[in-house]
Amino acid sequence: MSEFEGRSVLVTGAARGIGRATALHFAERGADVAANDLDGDGLAELGREIEALGRRALAVPGNVGVEEDARRIVDTSVAELGRLDVLVNNAGVWIIKSLEETSAEEWDRQLDTNLRAAYLLSRRAIPALRESDAACIVNIASIAGLRFTVPHIAYAASKAGVIALTRDLAVELGPDRIRVNAVAPGPIDTQGLLDSLGELDRQSAEQRYLLGRMGRAEDIANAVVFLASGRASYVTGATLPVTGGAELAVRPLF
């Protein structure tokens, strides 16, 4: 029997990057997957790949930072898949700007997508998660929530909030046997990061990392699947850095 056979997982921000890799990792291990994103074409392609693995795929598009959308995303996932065992709050927005350069709209957009969404989705998912005998929430935080990396103050504040949310929600949901953990990625070689870095040379940047490379989406997906699995059944309230040692670096990350 596959590790997640008979389980259902909801992954936000799943059309590309970390979310996509995470959704596929769960499907490869037997889970049915509800995938959220604003990119409908990306969700359709992901759905075909999940179904090719013999698992059920459900596309639930919507803006996770909007309460009405968050309710619909969770409710549709539970209604269509019949249960919810794992919630992965992955959707995120990343803008490299100092505080003075950051507009109020940019601040709100990052806080809404990165932090408010995790609150909205987790709150809505709790009743369904209580029905599972192996329920958990895995939030995608960031090394930026643990230490200074580059000037992206709204993003860093939102990810520090995700870490605090993870810790406190683990305490609240412990009596329900719902585990809550987070993964804090370092620099990950995704299109989103490369778009943000712009003209910076990737090879030059990689030489700054202890392991000589950026992380890959699969590195984070592996950590998420571990935290959602029975192998981590005694782990809750934890934030797991998956950074290639970036938090130990004495040189700038970029």
C-alpha positions in Angstrom: 0.0 0.0 0.0 1.3 3.5 -0.9 2.2 5.8 1.9 -0.8 8.2 1.3 -3.2 5.7 -0.2 -6.8 6.7 0.6 -5.7 10.2 1.7 -6.6 13.6 0.2 -4.3 16.6 0.1 -5.0 20.2 -0.7 -2.0 22.2 -2.1 -2.2 25.9 -2.8 0.0 27.7 -5.3 0.3 24.4 -7.1 0.7 25.3 -10.8 4.4 25.6 -10.7 7.5 25.5 -8.6 7.4 24.1 -5.0 3.6 23.7 -5.1 3.7 21.7 -8.3 6.5 19.4 -7.1 4.7 18.9 -3.8 1.4 18.0 -5.5 3.2 15.4 -7.7 5.1 13.9 -4.8 1.9 13.3 -2.9 0.2 11.8 -6.0 3.2 9.5 -6.6 2.7 8.2 -3.0 -0.9 7.4 -3.5 -2.8 10.6 -2.5 -5.7 12.3 -4.3 -4.8 15.9 -4.8 -6.8 19.1 -4.9 -4.6 21.8 -6.5 -5.2 25.5 -6.2 -3.7 28.4 -8.2 -4.7 31.4 -10.2 -3.1 29.8 -13.3 -5.9 27.7 -14.8 -3.7 26.3 -17.6 -1.0 25.3 -15.2 -3.6 23.5 -13.0 -5.0 21.6 -16.0 -1.5 20.4 -17.0 -0.8 19.4 -13.4 -4.1 17.5 -13.3 -3.3 15.5 -16.3 0.0 14.5 -14.8 -1.7 13.5 -11.5 -4.3 11.4 -13.3 -1.6 9.7 -15.3 -0.3 8.5 -12.0 -3.6 6.9 -11.3 -4.8 9.4 -8.7 -7.7 11.8 -8.6 -7.0 15.4 -9.4 -9.2 18.4 -8.6 -8.5 21.9 -9.8 -9.8 24.6 -7.4 -8.7 27.9 -8.8 -9.1 31.1 -6.7 -7.3 33.8 -4.7 -6.4 32.3 -1.4 -6.1 35.7 0.3 -9.8 36.4 -0.3 -12.1 34.9 2.4 -14.9 33.8 0.0 -12.4 32.1 -2.3 -10.7 30.4 0.6 -14.0 29.0 1.9 -14.9 27.7 -1.6 -11.4 26.1 -2.2 -11.6 24.1 1.0 -15.3 23.2 0.8 -15.0 22.1 -2.8 -12.0 20.0 -2.1 -13.7 18.2 0.8 -17.0 17.7 -1.1 -15.4 16.4 -4.3 -12.6 14.2 -2.7 -14.7 13.1 0.3 -12.2 14.0 2.9 -9.2 16.2 3.7 -6.1 14.8 5.5 -3.3 17.3 4.6 -3.4 21.0 3.9 -0.3 22.5 2.3 -0.3 26.4 2.5 2.2 27.1 -0.2 0.9 30.0 -2.3 3.2 33.0 -2.0 4.2 36.4 -3.5 7.8 37.7 -3.3 8.8 41.3 -4.1 12.4 42.5 -3.5 11.9 46.0 -2.2 12.9 48.0 0.9 10.3 49.4 3.2 10.5 52.9 1.6 10.1 51.4 -1.9 7.2 49.1 -0.9 3.7 50.5 -1.7 0.8 49.8 0.6 -0.7 47.7 -2.1 2.4 45.6 -2.4 2.6 45.2 1.3 -1.1 44.0 1.5 -0.7 41.7 -1.5 2.2 39.9 0.1 0.7 39.7 3.6 -2.7 38.6 2.2 -1.2 35.8 0.0 1.6 34.6 2.3 0.0 34.9 5.8 -3.7 35.8 5.7 -4.3 32.9 3.3 -2.7 30.4 5.6 -5.0 31.6 8.4 -8.2 31.5 6.2 -7.5 28.1 4.7 -6.4 26.5 8.0 -9.5 27.9 9.9 -11.8 26.6 7.2 -10.1 23.2 7.0 -10.1 22.4 10.7 -13.5 20.6 10.8 -12.6 18.3 8.0 -9.1 17.7 9.4 -10.6 16.6 12.7 -12.3 13.7 10.9 -8.9 12.4 9.7 -6.8 10.0 11.8 -3.6 11.4 10.4 -4.3 15.1 9.8 -1.7 17.8 9.4 -1.1 21.2 8.1 2.3 22.1 6.5 3.0 25.7 5.9 5.7 27.0 3.5 7.6 29.6 5.4 11.1 30.9 4.3 14.6 31.5 5.5 13.6 35.1 5.3 11.4 34.6 8.3 14.4 33.4 10.3 17.2 35.8 9.2 17.9 38.8 6.9 18.6 37.7 3.3 17.7 40.5 0.9 15.6 43.7 1.1 12.1 42.2 0.9 10.6 43.5 4.1 7.0 42.7 3.5 7.8 39.1 2.4 10.1 38.6 5.4 7.4 39.9 7.8 4.8 37.6 6.3 7.0 34.6 6.6 7.9 35.3 10.2 4.2 35.5 10.7 3.8 32.1 9.1 6.3 30.6 11.5 4.5 32.1 14.5 1.1 30.9 13.1 2.6 27.4 12.8 3.8 27.3 16.3 0.6 28.7 17.9 -1.7 26.6 15.8 0.2 23.5 16.7 -0.7 24.3 20.3 -4.3 25.0 19.6 -4.8 21.8 17.5 -2.7 19.4 19.5 -5.7 18.2 21.5 -7.4 17.3 18.2 -4.3 15.3 17.1 -3.8 17.7 14.2 -0.1 18.3 13.6 1.1 21.7 12.3 4.6 22.2 10.9 6.4 24.5 8.5 9.2 24.2 6.0 11.5 27.2 5.6 13.2 27.0 2.2 16.3 28.8 1.3 16.9 30.1 -2.3 15.1 27.7 -4.6 15.8 27.4 -8.3 12.3 28.2 -9.6 11.1 30.6 -12.3 9.8 32.9 -9.6 13.2 33.3 -8.0 14.9 33.8 -11.4 12.4 36.4 -12.4 13.0 38.3 -9.2 16.8 38.0 -9.4 16.7 39.5 -12.9 20.2 40.1 -14.3 22.0 38.5 -11.4 24.1 35.6 -12.7 22.9 32.3 -11.3 26.3 30.6 -11.4 27.9 33.4 -9.5 25.1 33.3 -6.9 25.4 29.5 -6.5 29.1 29.8 -5.6 28.0 31.6 -2.4 26.0 28.6 -1.1 27.6 26.0 1.2 26.5 23.1 -1.0 27.4 24.8 -4.2 23.9 25.0 -5.7 20.5 26.5 -5.2 17.8 24.3 -3.8 15.3 22.6 -6.1 11.5 22.4 -5.8 11.9 18.7 -5.2 14.0 19.3 -2.1 11.1 21.2 -0.5 8.5 18.7 -1.7 10.5 15.9 0.0 10.4 17.8 3.3 6.7 18.5 3.0 5.9 14.9 2.3 8.1 13.8 5.3 6.3 16.2 7.7 2.9 14.9 6.5 3.9 11.3 6.8 3.7 8.8 9.6 7.5 9.1 10.0 6.9 12.6 11.5 3.9 11.5 13.6 5.6 12.9 16.8 6.6 16.2 15.1 4.4 19.3 15.6 5.1 23.0 16.0 8.4 22.7 14.2 9.9 24.8 11.4 12.3 22.8 9.3 14.9 24.8 7.4 15.7 23.3 4.0 18.3 25.8 2.9 21.5 24.0 2.0 23.0 25.7 5.0 22.1 29.2 3.8 21.2 30.3 7.3 24.8 29.6 8.3 26.3 31.6 5.5 28.4 34.7 6.4 28.3 36.0 2.8 25.2 37.6 1.2 22.9 35.1 -0.4 22.5 37.0 -3.6 
